[in-house]
């Protein structure tokens, strides 16, 4: 339990109850504890790439302190190290939490396979967490983090910044007014992967980057099965390998599935089915690469009725550059989704179609009457940080950390784990189906058998496929010794 946060909440509530302002000396609060008026001490795990933007946005031009940076590859973290020269540098997040006890909150922007263990370790130390999308590598981890945030009373946020885009609030308003009626079908698509995917497993050995040792590589692997370093894994192409990444769904699903999931108030799905693109390097025999994500996939997930939407919903996902065709209601020369139609969402309603692009941008409604609705210029809904980078997604989290667990600020966060955990489970549900589809259950070459190529029925409460038990091994993963999520 986070004693620092509990004391902060106690002192704040006491001051409010007394109806007066009070200053509490540090020695009264205890060693290492900071008064509520002080800056937060922030740390970053995975400080390169997206991690740099996360910690810089949370720091907010010096509104907070950045006291520690952790990255296995200091070359990737160089911009952050130069930006925050006073921050202590670590190569292993376990050493960070063991050695530095002044951390209030941490941003976690590692590859997907380390999200779960890093976030759980932070929460168990009473440290508030901001975790990049997808929240976790698998469904089991998403459920564990959702429950863990409540158990350890920490303020959480997932890094799907489009959740704080006012475009999504506009879509909710339109839907609640009944403008498009009930929705029975949703189409979502992306041009990802934009990295090598559906390719043979790397072979042979490669020299580690000069800024990484074998110990650093072992730490990078974390809970994943041990493999030798390869530039097709680090620093970016890990996304296409199941050992580390979650493919196109994991990369873009939390951005694109978020709007319909939020607007329709969806929860656990009831079933999932998929098909995937094949690669042929020889006649008639498709390449068999169960270790890697496919070059493209087509996934259908079904949801029951909700309080917001009085219809069952079919959500149909496509990646690899495959997108749905224009409905008749949308003019032929109008892009759908993004301005180039590369990524997008269409919610097919009884009275019209609601569309948006990545992050909930460019929301529109095409009504059966021929009328087209667009978001008014300057619309912000009730969001207050929309002029900040990434719609204030990180700074809203920082404000909620200062206000405390279960505060008004905490409850108003757009992607705390209470919301983003179930969202991530839905995203990763597609990957469970893909992995089951890919796995051979016997035979070789043209004679391979694939028993998992079926509709999978899902019991969300118990995290279990009920009609094909072999698929349940993809609910979680096998963890290396010393890295299990507990």
N, C-alpha and C positions, 0 to 999 in steps of 0.2 A: 504493500500500500504506500502511496506517495505522501509521506508525512509533511513534506513542504507544501503541497497543494492543499492538504487538509488545514494546515495552520493558516494559509493565505485565506481560504474560504471563511474560517472561523473569525479571523481578525476583521475581514471585510464586513461580514454580517453583523459583528458586534458594533462596528462603527456606525453602520446604517441604523441599527436598532437604537443607538444612543442619540441619533439625530445630529451628530457632530463629527467634525473632522479630527482625526488623531494621528499622530506619528508614533510609531513603535520602534524603539531602538533595536538595532540588530542583535545585541546581546540578549535581549528578552526573547527574541524569536528562535535563537539557537544558532549554533555554528553552521555556517554554510547557507543559512536561509536568508532570502532577500525580501525586503518589504514589498508590499503589493505595488507601490509606486515605481519600483525599480524596473530596469530593462530585463527582459528574459535573456537567459543564456542558451543560445542555440548551438546545435551540432548538426553536421551533415554526414551521412553515410552514403557513399557513392557521390563524390563531389564533382565529377566530370559530366559533360553532356547535359542532359536534362537536369541533373542534380545541381549544376551550377545555377541555373535559372531558379530552381526551387529555393535554394538557400539565400540567394541574392534578393528574391522577392519577399521572403520571410523576414530578412534583415531590414528591408524597407528603408534604405538610405540612412542607416544608423539608428533607427528607432529601437533596435535590439542589439545584443552582443552576439557575435559569432565566436565561440570559444574553442571549437574543435572541428577538425575535418578528418574524415576517414575514407581512404580509398586504397585498394590493393595496388593500383598503378598510378604512381605520382605524376606520370606524364599526362594522363587523362585529367588529373585534378589540378594541373598547373595554373589555370586561370583562377581557380578558387583560392589556391595557396597565395598567389600574388595579390589577390583582392583582399584577403584577410591575413596579413602577415603575422598578427599576434595570436592567431589560432594555433592550438597544439595539433600536431599531425600524428595520425595513427594509420596502420595498415590493416588492422583487424578490429572489427566493431566489438568483439568480446573484450579486448584489452581496453578499448575506449570506455565501456561501461564499468569495467573492473577498476580502472585507475582514475577516472575523472568523475567526481561526485557533485559537481556544481551545475550539471546540465538540467535544464527545465524541459526542453522540447527538442525533437530531432526530426530532420527531414531524411527520408530513406528513398534513394533513387538508384538502387543497384539493379542488375539484371533480375528478371522476374523470380528466379529460383531462390533468391536470398531474401525476398521481401518478408516472407512469413517468419523466419527465424529471427531476423533482425528486429522486426516490429514487436514480436512477442517478448524478446529479451528486454527491449526498451520499456515496454508496458510493465513487465514484472519488476522493473527498477523504478516504477512510478513516474516515468518520463512520457510526456505527451508526444503523439506521433502524427506525422504527415507522410503518407506512403504513396509513391507513384502508382499509376494504373499499370496493369491490372493489380488490384490489391494483393493478390497472391498467385501462386503457380497452379493451384488446384482448389477444388471445392472444399475439401476438408480444412485446409488452411484458412480459407475465407470464413468459414463458420467459426473456427477457433479464434480468429482475430476479432470477429464481431462480438463473441461472448467475452473475450479477454478485455476489450475496452470497457465493457460494463463492470466486469469483475474488479479490475484494477483502477476504475474510476479515472480514466484518462480521456482527454479531449482528442478526438481523432478526425482525420480528413484524408480522403483519397485524392490523388492528383489528376482527376479528370476535370480540368479547369472549366470546361464548357458548362458544368453544372452551375457555375456562378454567372453564366452569361444571361443577361436579361431576356434574350430570345426565347429561352426555355420557359420563363415566367409568362411571356406573351402567349406561348402555345398552350400553357395550362389555362390561362384566362379564356382563350378562344374555346377550348374544349369544354370548360365548365359552363360556358354560355350555351352549349348545345349546338354550336355553329355547324359542326360536321356530323353530329349524331354519334351513335355508337360505332365503334371500330371493330371489324372482324378480321382484318388482315393488315399486316405491316411489312413493308419491304425495306431492307437496309443493305447497303453495299459499300465496298471500298476498293480502291485500286491497289491496296497492299496485297501481297508482299512486294516491297521495293528493295529487297535484299535477296541473295541467292536462297532458293527454297525448292524442295523437291529434287535435290541433287544428292549424289552418293556420299556416304559417310567419309569424312577425311581419313586418310591413312598416312602412316609415317610420322616422324618426329620433326618438330621445328624448334628453333632456339626461342627462348622466352624474350620478350622485349627487355632492353637494358634496364628499365625501371622496375622490373619484376623478378623476384627470386622464385625458386620452387615452392618455398613456404607461402609466398604471396599467391601463387597459382592454386595451391591447395585451399587457401582461404577463399579465393574467388569461386572455386567449385562448391564450397560450403556443403549443403546437404546432397548435392548431385552425385551421381555415380562418377568415379574417377575416370578421367580420360586425359591423355597428353594434350598439352597446349597446341592449338592450331589457330592461325589467323582467321579461319572460318568460324571461330567461336568468339574470340575477343579481339577488338573492343565492341563491335556492333552486331556482327552476324549471328550471335548466339540466339537471336529471336526465332530462327528457323529450325531449332533443334529442341525436341521435347525434353531433353535432359535439363535445359536451361530456360527456354522460352515458351511462349504460348501462341506463336504464329500471328497471322493477320487478325484473328479474333481478339487475341490478347492485346495487340497493339492498338487497334481501333475500336473494338467492341465497346469499351467503357466510355468512349466518346459518342459513338453513333447509336448504340442501344439505349443510352441514358435518356434521351428525350422521350421516346415512347414508353419506356419503363416508368418514367416519372409522371408523364401526362396521364397514362392509363392506370397508374397506381398498381402496377403488376407486382407479383410476389414469386413464389417458387413455381417453375413450370411443371407440367404433368407428363410431358413426353418430348422426345427429340429424335430426329432422323436426319441423315446426311448422305451426300455423295461427294466424291473428291475427284480432282483432275488427275489423270494418269500421265506417266512419262514412259516413252518407248525408245530404247536404244537398240533394240533388236525386234525383228518382226514378231508380232503376235504375243510377245511376253512383256508385260508391263514391269517396270522396275519395282523392286520390293524394298522399300526404305522406311520401315516402321519407326526408325529413330528420328526421322525428320518430318517436319510439317509439310503438307502437300503444296503443289504450286497454286492450287485453287480449291475452293470448297463451296458447297451449297448446303445450307443447314436450315431445317425447319423446327421451330420450338413452339409448343402450344401452351397456352395459359387458360385458366378458368376465368369466369366472370369476376369482376371486382366491384367494389362500392362505387367506383367512378365510371365503369364501363360495363353495361349490361349485356355483354356478348363474350363468348369465348374468342380468343385471339390466336391467330396463326402468325408467327413472326418468322419471316423468311430472310435469311442472310446469304449474301454472295460476296466472295472475294476473288482476288486474282484478276481484277479488271472487268469481271462480268457484272453487268448491271441490268436492272429491269427496264422494260420498254416504257415509253410514255403512255400513260392512260389517255383515253380520248379527251378527258376533261382538261388536260394540260396542253396548251398550244404547242404545235410541233417545233417551233423555233425557240421555246423556253427551255433553258437548262433545268434539270431536276437535281435537287440537292445543292452541292457546291456550284459555283459559277461555270465550272467546266464539266459538271456532272460526274466527276471522278469518285466522289463519296456522297452519300446522302441517305435520307430517310423519307419514306412516304407512308402516312397513315391513311388507310382507305376507309372513309366514313360513309354513312348512309346518305349524307347530304353534300359531301365533297371530299377533297383530299387535302390533308395538311402535310407540308413538306418542310424540310430544313437541310442544311449542310452540316459539315463537321462542327462539333462544339455547340450545336443548336443555332448556328449562324443562318442568316437569310430565311427566317421563318415566313411561310406564306400559306394561304388557304385558297384553293381553287374550288369554288362552289358549283353545284350542278346548274345554277342559274346563269353561269358565265361570269359572275363577279369574282374578282381577285382581291384578297385582303393581304396587306403587308404591314409590318410593324412600324408604327409612327416613329419618325426621327426623334431621338432623344429619350425614347422610352427606357426606363430602368426598373420598373416594378417597385418592389420594396428593397431592392439591393442597393447598398450605399457605397460600395467600393469599386464600382464599375469603371471608373476612370484610371484605376491602377493597373499595372501589368497583370495579364491573365485574369481580368475582372476582379482583382483583389482576392483570388481564391486562397492564397497563402496568408495574406494579412488578416483576412477574416478568421482564419484558424488561429493566428497569433492572438488576436483580440479575445477569442473564445478561451484560449489557454489562460490568459490573464484573468478573465471573468470566472473561470472555474468549471469543473464538471457539473453538468446539468443546469448550468446558467442559461439565461435567455439567449446569450450569444452562442453558447454551445448548441442549443436546440435549433437555432436558426441556420446552422451550417448546412450547406447544400449537399455535402457528401461525407458526412460522418459515417463510421463503420456500420451504424444501424441501417443506413440506406445503402452504402456502397458495398457492404458485405453481400447481401442478397443480389445486388446488381452483378457483382463479380461472379457469383455462383451461376447466374444465368449465362453470362459470357463464356465461362469455362465449361458449362454444360455442353456447348457446341463442340469443344475440344474433346470431351469425353466420348462423344459420338464418333468424331473423326478418328480417334485412336482405336476405338473398337472396330470401326470400319476397316482401318488399315491392317490390323493384326491378322496374320494367317493362322488358321487353326489346323493346318496339315497340308501335305503335298508340296510340290515344287513346280516352278515354271508355270506352264499353262494349266497344270493340275492343282494349283494352290486352291485351298478352300478358305472361305471367309464367313464363319458363322455369325460374326458380329454385324453383318450388313443387314440390319433390320431396324424397325422402329423400336426405340428403347423407352420403357415406361418408368417414370421417375417418382419415387416417394421422397418428396423434399424434406419433410420433417425428420425422416430417418436417414437421409443422404444415401439412398440406395436405389439401384436399378432392380426392378422386381421381376423382369422376364428374361434376363440374360446375366447370370451372376458373374461371368468372366469380365464384364465391363466394369464391375465395381472396383477392380484394382486401380482404375484410373480416377477414382474419386479422390484418392490421396497419392502418395508416392512412397518408394523405399528410400529411407534416409541413411546416409553414411553414419558410422559410429561417431557420437559426440555432437551431432547436428540435429537430432530429432526435435520436433516442435512439441513442447510440453507446457 
